Amino acid sequence: MPVEVNKSVSKLAESQIRQIMEIGRQMEGVIPLWFGEGDEATPDFIKQAAIKALAEDKTFYVPNSGIPELRATIAEYMTTHYGRQILVDRITATTSGMHGIMLAYQTILDPGDKIVIVGPIWPNAVHAAEVLSGRPKVVALREVDGEWAIDLDELFDSLKGAKALFINSPNNPTGWMAEPAELEAIFGYCRARGIWMLCDDVYARLVYDARDLAPSVAALAEPEDRVIFINSFSKNWNMTGWRLGWITAPPDLLLTLAKLTEYNIAGPTTFVQHAGIVALREGEVHVAANRASYEARRDLVHGRLSALSRINMVKPKGAFYAFFSVEGETNSLALAKKLLHDAGVGLAPGSAFGDVGEGYLRLCFAASPARLNEALDRLERVLT
Ligand SMILES: Cc1ncc(COP(=O)(O)O)c(C=O)c1O
């Protein structure tokens, strides 16, 4: 007899990125560029901070919102970077950006609520809303004159009847980045109508121009505005496996978020939080070095892929993904499987990022240049 599970959960699609990964990890010699993480481990000064915390017996339960020193450090970091005073009563430490998204959704969404999501997008943002019986509607970024672009009229039109807007900039998978004027217009629209903005800023520091920080509504919002910012230690500080992030929300939500944290995970891991403090306080040199090396890798991947006549790729402005289409190929899952077998390279199919991603492939370029060059050599052989 089939096991009965919650109806929303039973409808959840399986991750297509994991499908590729499951096939690829059983094959020898595959270069895996399917996931969103680099191949460099967490920097030593952060690891040492965790070791020190363990040696000091930081192994007990702590407050649900996070340890006070971490929350204070996050508030200071946000204030410094976004040029507005952001007080600690707005900060909740989370067990990752994913957990931040789930907490934000649990706070805002009732079953049936419409949430507009700018896509293509990391699939979890859509599926987490489905878990809660929300009604996600994806509004598409489009390629216009060789750049990814958002159509504000279309976005505003789609926001009719919506409770919330989820926007991820810099965007996974396209590398699109919203400019300040666009964010101002979107924020103004949502603010005037009481629509919540959930801003996924997990790639905030991976920007490939003169800026060292992506534009964010954080520079515009007052504490009481209906905006929740989602941040993570995963991408900017190479801490994907640590599972640590934070959200910045109106102060009125602090207690609600603490309650929800209690009933989800009862707080992020204690010694990991101590390492997070050091990452923020001492991590700027690392973040800058990452940005520089990822920019060079982006240029490498963009240069070599664009040189292939069948490939079309917009140069990403942020995050660490190449999102490209291949002429004549319309089934990205089939193509990703073919590349796994014929080229020994593991890429994420664009269809994993919603219907609007179909026809594309995503390659994570946060790998070493030697690995990238080998993967590109292999792709070239199959795709020319
Ligand atoms: C857009 C986006 N948001 C959030 C996350 C969550 O990251 P984590 O849960 O590792 O903090 C990811 C991870 O890939 C992402 O791409």
The ligand as a Gaussian input file, in Angstrom:
#p B3LYP/6-31G(d) Opt

LIG

0 1
 C       19.739000      31.630000      -4.640000
 C       20.145000      30.816000      -3.481000
 N       19.606000      31.099000      -2.280000
 C       19.927000      30.395000      -1.196000
 C       20.812000      29.353000      -1.260000
 C       21.067000      28.608000       0.008000
 O       22.376000      28.407000       0.363000
 P       22.698000      27.747000       1.749000
 O       21.508000      26.987000       2.201000
 O       23.886000      26.875000       1.515000
 O       23.022000      28.883000       2.666000
 C       21.373000      28.994000      -2.492000
 C       22.278000      27.831000      -2.630000
 O       22.636000      27.384000      -3.679000
 C       21.043000      29.767000      -3.621000
 O       21.563000      29.508000      -4.830000

